[in-house]
Amino acid sequence: MTSKHLKPVIVIAGPTASGKSAVAMDVAEEFNGVIINADSMQIYDGLRIVTARPSVEDEARVLHKLYGVLAPDETCSAGRWEKLCIDEIQNAWSQGKLPVVTGGTGLYIKTLVDGISHLPTIPDEIRDKIRSRAVEEGTEVLYQELRAKDSEMAERLKPLDKQRICRALEVLEATGKSLAVLQREIKPVPALEADYVTHVIMPPRPILYGRCDQRFDAMLAQGALEEVRLFAQLKLDANLPAMKALGVPELLAHVRGETTIDEARSVAQMQTRRFAKRQCTWFRNQMNEVEMHLAQYSESLRDQIYNKIRHFLLTHAN
């Protein structure tokens, strides 16, 4: 529901290869907007092609923020992204521009719009101790410990998800409570009061899968393999988020001589389709009060979105 006293933010979300970036570009150009990245991989530098980051030409057409702003050896959480995003939203407002937040990382978007549970601060000594144990003993050992102490959180996590396993153990040791319990007890509160309108672009599954396959072929044609070859020279920890970007593990395997390029291409396309399917499920089940567009982006859909945004902004102006 629109609140006149709150400033507007447009959110354009959707699965990978859905066409949301094109929507965001059109919306930003039409309504004097700034595009703010909500993609957990496009925030890292060094992988413009393989993460489908907007081109240099697109970034010149419309102001883009939070693309390639973190080094690939860093880790960006939803909470860290939220702080960066809020700064950019406020900057846009101060310049008289409309913030257009776009991306496929649903957790980032949900954190911004709905808020997150603000958990107790973890003492540095506990955090340092558990992080050191992860390095010395290995992630699997910590995961087995989490299973024994907090089976509910362990069931939510993958056995090699070092960051989240450490986080769950840190919270458990510091508070004596499961992170899952605290998340239920502490009501989420948005960090930024704004009037959010979210449009989710969700093409029919066959079209979406076809776009996933076509996009990876286009990435290869644009030089994704060479980009990943250069990226490999950084010798980064395989557990870093940037190392898990769609297509990166498969192309790295080819660079190491473990697969042919055709095998890497086939597996990467399959993983991309699976990821898009999970995103679709997430957006359907987790996003509330959104405009869901179950169609491929087209001129008619663009006009429909324009009309809805124009009405939304006019409500604020009057």
Order of alpha helices (4+ residues) and beta strands (2+ residues): beta-alpha-beta-alpha-beta-alpha-beta-alpha-alpha-alpha-alpha-alpha-alpha-beta-alpha-alpha-alpha-alpha-beta-alpha
